Amino acid sequence: MPALERACSPGQHSNPIRVIAFNTAERWSEDVSQDVAHELRRRCDLQARDIPFYWQDFTDKYEGRYHDVQLPLPMPGLLVVS
């Protein structure tokens, strides 16, 4: 993945949302975000370093490290006083 190394350079991207692979010869595209997140983690682990801060939210999202949870309201037994 030489393109991955260039893309992960500082200043190349800020707040990436997803990574799409294109193969114009075969006329397809594919979301490879999860693969890229795992590869970034693997390479950083091999080098005993942290994921760069500008890729941290991306890797957390696609590795499932953090999940946003919203509790249903109203919650039985909850007394709200204003």
TISE-753549 format. One record per residue (C-alpha): y, x, z; residue in three letters. Coordinates in nm, 2 decimals, padded with zeros to 4 digits, m for minus. Each point is the difference from the previous one (the first is absolute). Layout:
N
<site Y="Y" X="X" Z="Z" code="ALA"/>
...
//
This chain:
82
<site Y="00.00" X="00.00" Z="00.00" code="MET"/>
<site Y="00.27" X="00.24" Z="m00.11" code="PRO"/>
<site Y="00.23" X="m00.29" Z="m00.06" code="ALA"/>
<site Y="m00.04" X="m00.10" Z="00.37" code="LEU"/>
<site Y="00.12" X="00.34" Z="00.11" code="GLU"/>
<site Y="00.32" X="m00.03" Z="m00.21" code="ARG"/>
<site Y="00.05" X="m00.36" Z="00.11" code="ALA"/>
<site Y="m00.02" X="00.09" Z="00.37" code="CYS"/>
<site Y="00.27" X="00.26" Z="m00.02" code="SER"/>
<site Y="00.30" X="m00.06" Z="00.22" code="PRO"/>
<site Y="00.27" X="m00.19" Z="m00.18" code="GLY"/>
<site Y="m00.22" X="m00.14" Z="m00.27" code="GLN"/>
<site Y="m00.04" X="m00.35" Z="00.16" code="HIS"/>
<site Y="00.14" X="m00.18" Z="00.30" code="SER"/>
<site Y="m00.19" X="m00.29" Z="00.16" code="ASN"/>
<site Y="m00.28" X="m00.04" Z="m00.26" code="PRO"/>
<site Y="m00.16" X="m00.34" Z="m00.02" code="ILE"/>
<site Y="m00.30" X="00.05" Z="m00.22" code="ARG"/>
<site Y="m00.14" X="00.24" Z="m00.25" code="VAL"/>
<site Y="m00.12" X="m00.13" Z="m00.34" code="ILE"/>
<site Y="m00.22" X="00.21" Z="m00.23" code="ALA"/>
<site Y="00.04" X="m00.06" Z="m00.38" code="PHE"/>
<site Y="m00.24" X="00.09" Z="m00.28" code="ASN"/>
<site Y="00.18" X="m00.09" Z="m00.32" code="THR"/>
<site Y="m00.29" X="00.12" Z="m00.22" code="ALA"/>
<site Y="m00.24" X="m00.24" Z="00.16" code="GLU"/>
<site Y="00.27" X="m00.27" Z="00.06" code="ARG"/>
<site Y="m00.05" X="m00.05" Z="00.37" code="TRP"/>
<site Y="00.20" X="00.05" Z="00.33" code="SER"/>
<site Y="m00.12" X="m00.01" Z="00.36" code="GLU"/>
<site Y="00.15" X="00.00" Z="00.34" code="ASP"/>
<site Y="m00.12" X="00.33" Z="00.15" code="VAL"/>
<site Y="00.21" X="m00.01" Z="00.32" code="SER"/>
<site Y="m00.29" X="00.00" Z="00.24" code="GLN"/>
<site Y="m00.17" X="00.29" Z="m00.18" code="ASP"/>
<site Y="00.33" X="00.20" Z="00.01" code="VAL"/>
<site Y="00.05" X="m00.08" Z="00.37" code="ALA"/>
<site Y="m00.35" X="00.13" Z="00.08" code="HIS"/>
<site Y="00.04" X="00.31" Z="m00.21" code="GLU"/>
<site Y="00.34" X="00.08" Z="00.16" code="LEU"/>
<site Y="m00.16" X="m00.04" Z="00.35" code="ARG"/>
<site Y="m00.30" X="00.22" Z="m00.10" code="ARG"/>
<site Y="00.22" X="00.28" Z="m00.14" code="ARG"/>
<site Y="00.23" X="00.00" Z="00.30" code="CYS"/>
<site Y="m00.30" X="00.00" Z="00.23" code="ASP"/>
<site Y="m00.15" X="00.30" Z="m00.18" code="LEU"/>
<site Y="00.33" X="00.19" Z="00.04" code="GLN"/>
<site Y="00.03" X="m00.12" Z="00.37" code="ALA"/>
<site Y="00.34" X="m00.15" Z="m00.06" code="ARG"/>
<site Y="00.16" X="m00.35" Z="00.03" code="ASP"/>
<site Y="00.06" X="m00.23" Z="m00.29" code="ILE"/>
<site Y="00.36" X="00.06" Z="m00.12" code="PRO"/>
<site Y="00.24" X="m00.25" Z="00.16" code="PHE"/>
<site Y="00.10" X="m00.15" Z="m00.34" code="TYR"/>
<site Y="m00.37" X="m00.10" Z="m00.06" code="TRP"/>
<site Y="m00.09" X="m00.11" Z="00.35" code="GLN"/>
<site Y="00.07" X="m00.37" Z="m00.04" code="ASP"/>
<site Y="m00.19" X="00.00" Z="m00.33" code="PHE"/>
<site Y="m00.31" X="00.16" Z="00.14" code="THR"/>
<site Y="00.01" X="m00.21" Z="00.32" code="ASP"/>
<site Y="00.01" X="m00.32" Z="m00.21" code="LYS"/>
<site Y="m00.29" X="00.10" Z="m00.23" code="TYR"/>
<site Y="m00.22" X="00.16" Z="00.27" code="GLU"/>
<site Y="00.03" X="m00.31" Z="00.22" code="GLY"/>
<site Y="00.14" X="00.19" Z="00.29" code="ARG"/>
<site Y="00.26" X="m00.26" Z="00.09" code="TYR"/>
<site Y="m00.02" X="m00.38" Z="m00.04" code="HIS"/>
<site Y="00.29" X="m00.24" Z="00.04" code="ASP"/>
<site Y="m00.11" X="m00.29" Z="00.21" code="VAL"/>
<site Y="00.19" X="m00.32" Z="00.05" code="GLN"/>
<site Y="m00.11" X="m00.22" Z="00.28" code="LEU"/>
<site Y="m00.01" X="m00.37" Z="m00.08" code="PRO"/>
<site Y="00.26" X="m00.21" Z="00.18" code="LEU"/>
<site Y="00.01" X="m00.20" Z="00.22" code="PRO"/>
<site Y="m00.23" X="00.17" Z="00.24" code="MET"/>
<site Y="m00.17" X="m00.22" Z="00.25" code="PRO"/>
<site Y="00.10" X="00.08" Z="00.36" code="GLY"/>
<site Y="00.32" X="00.18" Z="m00.11" code="LEU"/>
<site Y="00.31" X="m00.12" Z="00.17" code="LEU"/>
<site Y="00.32" X="00.09" Z="m00.18" code="VAL"/>
<site Y="00.31" X="m00.02" Z="00.21" code="VAL"/>
<site Y="00.34" X="00.05" Z="m00.16" code="SER"/>
//
